[in-house]
Amino acid sequence: MHKQKKATSKARWESDQAYAALGTLHAQMEQVDQQRAAAQEARANDQVVLAGLQEQLETAHAEVSTARRQRDAVENRVTTIRIERDRHRDMSNAQDHAERGLRQQLAQAQLQVMNLQHEVHYLNNQLNPVLDGEEDGPNMEEDDDEDEEEEEVEPEEGDDPITDLDSDHDKD
């Protein structure tokens, strides 16, 4: 009997140990179930977060695309403005060049007119004595002082030296 008691006691102890181990396993299984449920909930939350991040990524891609189009449009506008600026500068340079040419032509024409006026005065001075009946020769006054203004000879009324010259040639 002692052996039986010992065997029964041992069996009870082993049974208690098995129940304790079973309780521990059961508690671990509940813990694993809770962890699995928490993981599934976290996964569901992660899916929501992931969907939100994907939306944000798509929005960011759309904004980047819009920003690139706007940048390209601005670059095109800047290029157009530069081309216009260059065209205006070229036109301005051409106008400046043309203006300088016209100013040179004007200066040459004014010089030519001035030379012709001097020549007309000289010829008038030579012709006036002839037309007035003076036989002494042409009136050639030389300017010793360049600051003095040249005296302008005005023909008498009705007297045109050029037509008088033409009429003198017709008489010969």
C-alpha positions as CSV (number, residue, x, y, z in Angstrom):
1,M,0.0,0.0,0.0
2,H,2.6,2.3,0.5
3,K,3.7,1.7,-3.0
4,Q,0.3,2.4,-4.2
5,K,0.1,5.5,-2.2
6,K,3.4,6.5,-3.5
7,A,2.3,5.7,-7.0
8,T,-1.0,7.5,-6.6
9,S,0.7,10.5,-5.1
10,K,3.2,10.4,-7.9
11,A,0.4,10.1,-10.4
12,R,-1.4,13.0,-8.7
13,W,1.7,15.1,-8.7
14,E,2.3,14.3,-12.4
15,S,-1.4,15.0,-13.1
16,D,-1.2,18.3,-11.3
17,Q,2.0,19.1,-13.2
18,A,0.2,18.2,-16.4
19,Y,-2.8,20.3,-15.5
20,A,-0.5,23.2,-14.6
21,A,1.4,22.7,-17.9
22,L,-2.0,22.5,-19.7
23,G,-3.1,25.7,-17.9
24,T,0.1,27.4,-18.9
25,L,-0.4,26.2,-22.5
26,H,-3.9,27.4,-22.5
27,A,-2.8,30.8,-21.1
28,Q,-0.1,30.9,-23.8
29,M,-2.7,30.0,-26.5
30,E,-5.0,32.8,-25.3
31,Q,-2.0,35.1,-25.3
32,V,-1.2,34.0,-28.9
33,D,-4.8,34.5,-29.9
34,Q,-4.8,38.0,-28.3
35,Q,-1.5,38.7,-30.1
36,R,-2.9,37.4,-33.4
37,A,-6.0,39.6,-32.9
38,A,-3.8,42.6,-32.1
39,A,-1.6,41.8,-35.1
40,Q,-4.7,41.5,-37.4
41,E,-6.0,44.8,-36.0
42,A,-2.6,46.4,-36.5
43,R,-2.5,44.9,-40.0
44,A,-5.9,46.4,-40.7
45,N,-4.7,49.7,-39.3
46,D,-1.5,49.3,-41.4
47,Q,-3.7,48.7,-44.5
48,V,-5.6,51.9,-43.8
49,V,-2.3,53.8,-43.3
50,L,-0.9,52.2,-46.4
51,A,-4.0,53.2,-48.4
52,G,-3.7,56.7,-47.0
53,L,0.0,56.8,-47.9
54,Q,-0.7,55.6,-51.4
55,E,-3.3,58.4,-51.8
56,Q,-0.7,60.9,-50.6
57,L,1.8,59.4,-53.0
58,E,-0.6,59.7,-55.9
59,T,-1.4,63.3,-54.9
60,A,2.3,64.1,-54.6
61,H,2.9,62.6,-58.1
62,A,0.0,64.7,-59.5
63,E,1.4,67.8,-57.8
64,V,4.9,67.0,-59.1
65,S,3.5,66.6,-62.6
66,T,1.6,69.9,-62.3
67,A,4.7,71.6,-61.0
68,R,6.7,70.2,-63.9
69,R,4.2,71.4,-66.4
70,Q,4.1,74.8,-64.8
71,R,7.9,74.9,-64.7
72,D,8.0,73.9,-68.4
73,A,5.5,76.7,-69.2
74,V,7.5,79.2,-67.3
75,E,10.7,78.1,-69.0
76,N,8.9,78.4,-72.4
77,R,7.7,81.9,-71.4
78,V,11.2,82.9,-70.3
79,T,12.6,81.6,-73.6
80,T,9.9,83.5,-75.5
81,I,10.7,86.7,-73.5
82,R,14.5,86.2,-74.2
83,I,13.8,85.8,-77.9
84,E,11.6,88.9,-77.9
85,R,14.2,90.8,-76.0
86,D,16.9,89.7,-78.4
87,R,14.7,90.6,-81.4
88,H,14.0,94.0,-79.9
89,R,17.7,94.5,-79.2
90,D,18.5,93.5,-82.7
91,M,15.9,95.9,-84.1
92,S,17.1,98.6,-81.8
93,N,20.7,98.0,-83.0
94,A,19.5,98.0,-86.6
95,Q,17.6,101.3,-86.0
96,D,20.6,102.8,-84.3
97,H,22.8,101.8,-87.2
98,A,20.2,103.2,-89.7
99,E,20.0,106.4,-87.6
100,R,23.8,106.7,-87.6
101,G,23.8,106.2,-91.4
102,L,21.0,108.8,-91.9
103,R,22.8,111.2,-89.6
104,Q,26.0,110.7,-91.6
105,Q,24.0,111.2,-94.8
106,L,22.4,114.3,-93.3
107,A,25.7,115.7,-92.3
108,Q,27.1,115.0,-95.8
109,A,24.1,116.7,-97.3
110,Q,24.4,119.7,-95.0
111,L,28.1,119.9,-95.9
112,Q,27.2,119.7,-99.5
113,V,24.5,122.3,-99.1
114,M,26.9,124.6,-97.3
115,N,29.6,124.1,-100.0
116,L,26.9,124.8,-102.6
117,Q,25.8,127.9,-100.7
118,H,29.5,129.1,-100.6
119,E,29.8,128.4,-104.3
120,V,26.6,130.3,-105.0
121,H,27.8,133.2,-102.9
122,Y,31.1,133.1,-104.7
123,L,29.4,133.0,-108.1
124,N,27.0,135.7,-107.1
125,N,30.0,137.9,-106.0
126,Q,31.6,137.3,-109.4
127,L,28.3,137.8,-111.3
128,N,27.0,140.9,-109.5
129,P,29.7,143.2,-110.8
130,V,29.1,141.9,-114.4
131,L,25.3,142.3,-114.0
132,D,25.6,145.7,-112.4
133,G,27.8,146.8,-115.3
134,E,31.0,146.9,-113.5
135,E,34.0,146.0,-115.7
136,D,36.6,145.9,-112.9
137,G,36.4,142.1,-112.5
138,P,34.9,139.8,-110.0
139,N,34.6,140.9,-106.4
140,M,36.8,138.4,-104.6
141,E,36.9,139.2,-101.0
142,E,39.0,136.9,-99.0
143,D,38.2,136.4,-95.3
144,D,41.2,137.1,-93.3
145,D,39.3,136.6,-90.1
146,E,37.3,133.3,-89.9
147,D,35.1,134.6,-87.1
148,E,33.5,137.2,-89.3
149,E,30.3,136.1,-91.1
150,E,30.4,136.0,-94.8
151,E,28.4,138.8,-96.3
152,E,25.4,137.4,-98.1
153,V,24.7,139.1,-101.4
154,E,21.0,139.3,-102.2
155,P,19.9,139.8,-105.8
156,E,17.8,142.8,-106.6
157,E,14.1,142.3,-106.9
158,G,13.2,140.6,-110.2
159,D,16.8,139.7,-110.7
160,D,17.6,136.0,-110.7
161,P,21.2,135.3,-111.3
162,I,20.6,131.8,-112.5
163,T,18.0,132.7,-115.1
164,D,20.1,135.6,-116.1
165,L,23.0,133.2,-116.7
166,D,20.8,131.0,-118.8
167,S,19.5,134.0,-120.7
168,D,23.1,135.1,-121.4
169,H,23.9,131.7,-122.9
170,D,20.8,131.9,-125.1
171,K,22.0,135.2,-126.5
172,D,25.4,133.8,-127.6
